[in-house]
Amino acid sequence: MVLTGNRYIYPAILITTSVSDLKQQETYFNELVAANHASIYRICRAYLYDISHADDLNQEILFQVWNSLTGFKGEAKASTWIYRIAVNTTLTSNLENKRLRFDTMREHPAAAYWLKLIITHFN
């Protein structure tokens, strides 16, 4: 992280296998998390259908940020980049949970009856 004027610039981190560069990447990741952890959690709570999954989703977002860190080019602010990862991960999670609920509903006999009735009514 380099201070220029009153803004911090996060340089792109290249894919590396050396231990010292991995330590630098870990330090950079920790700085990003420290600066953005509150906004990540807020996004989880704002976009998530099931709030009880917010902590798990928060961990998933951090995992996605870590995995994508080597691809961060620094063309946008790091907070904007993390925001997009958080929103996309949350929306994907919602979609997966919605499919899971729908599949579970179809397996339950009473729910299957009502689901069939609703589907035939609207088709």
C-alpha positions in Angstrom: 0.0 0.0 0.0 1.5 3.4 -1.1 0.2 6.7 0.1 -0.1 9.3 -2.7 -1.5 12.6 -1.7 -4.4 11.7 0.6 -5.2 8.3 -1.0 -3.8 4.9 -0.6 -3.0 3.1 -3.8 -2.9 -0.7 -3.7 -0.4 -2.0 -6.3 -1.3 -5.1 -8.2 0.1 -8.3 -6.7 1.6 -10.7 -9.2 1.1 -14.5 -8.9 4.0 -15.7 -6.9 5.3 -18.8 -5.2 8.1 -17.2 -3.1 7.6 -17.1 0.6 8.4 -13.4 1.0 5.9 -12.4 -1.7 3.3 -14.7 -0.1 3.9 -12.9 3.2 3.5 -9.6 1.4 0.2 -10.9 -0.2 -1.0 -12.0 3.3 -0.2 -8.6 4.8 -2.0 -6.9 1.9 -5.0 -9.1 2.4 -5.1 -8.4 6.1 -5.0 -4.7 5.4 -7.9 -5.0 3.0 -10.0 -7.0 5.4 -9.3 -4.6 8.2 -10.3 -1.6 6.1 -13.4 -3.3 4.6 -14.7 -5.8 7.1 -17.7 -3.7 8.3 -18.9 -3.0 4.7 -18.6 -6.7 3.8 -20.8 -7.7 6.7 -23.2 -4.9 5.9 -23.6 -6.2 2.4 -24.2 -9.7 3.7 -27.0 -8.5 5.9 -28.5 -6.2 3.3 -28.6 -8.6 0.4 -29.0 -12.0 2.1 -32.4 -13.5 2.3 -31.6 -15.7 5.3 -29.7 -13.5 7.9 -28.6 -16.6 9.9 -26.2 -17.4 7.0 -24.4 -14.0 7.3 -21.4 -15.2 9.2 -20.9 -18.1 6.8 -21.3 -15.9 3.8 -18.8 -13.4 5.3 -16.2 -16.1 5.4 -17.0 -17.2 1.8 -16.5 -13.6 0.6 -13.2 -13.4 2.4 -12.2 -16.7 0.7 -13.2 -15.2 -2.7 -11.2 -12.1 -2.0 -8.1 -14.1 -1.1 -8.5 -16.3 -4.2 -9.0 -13.3 -6.5 -6.3 -11.2 -4.9 -3.7 -12.1 -7.5 -6.0 -10.9 -10.3 -6.6 -7.5 -8.7 -5.0 -5.0 -11.1 -5.5 -1.9 -9.1 -7.6 -0.1 -11.8 -10.4 0.5 -9.3 -10.3 1.2 -5.6 -9.9 -1.9 -3.5 -13.1 -1.1 -1.7 -15.0 -1.1 -5.0 -13.5 -4.3 -6.0 -14.3 -6.0 -2.7 -17.9 -4.6 -2.9 -18.4 -6.3 -6.2 -17.1 -9.6 -4.9 -19.3 -9.3 -1.9 -22.5 -8.5 -3.8 -21.8 -11.2 -6.5 -21.1 -13.8 -3.8 -24.2 -12.9 -1.8 -26.5 -13.0 -4.9 -25.0 -16.3 -6.0 -25.6 -17.7 -2.5 -29.2 -16.5 -2.5 -29.8 -18.2 -5.9 -28.3 -21.5 -4.6 -30.4 -21.3 -1.4 -33.5 -20.6 -3.4 -32.9 -23.6 -5.6 -32.3 -25.7 -2.5 -35.5 -24.6 -0.8 -37.4 -25.2 -4.0 -36.0 -28.8 -4.3 -36.7 -29.5 -0.7 -40.3 -28.2 -1.1 -40.9 -30.5 -4.1 -39.9 -33.5 -2.0 -42.4 -32.8 0.8 -45.8 -34.3 -0.1 -48.0 -31.4 1.0 -45.7 -28.8 -0.5 -45.5 -30.8 -3.7 -49.3 -30.8 -4.0 -49.5 -27.0 -3.5 -46.6 -26.4 -5.8 -48.2 -28.5 -8.5 -51.5 -26.6 -8.0 -49.8 -23.2 -8.3 -47.8 -24.2 -11.3 -50.8 -25.5 -13.2 -52.9 -22.5 -12.2 -50.3 -20.0 -13.6 -49.6 -21.9 -16.8 
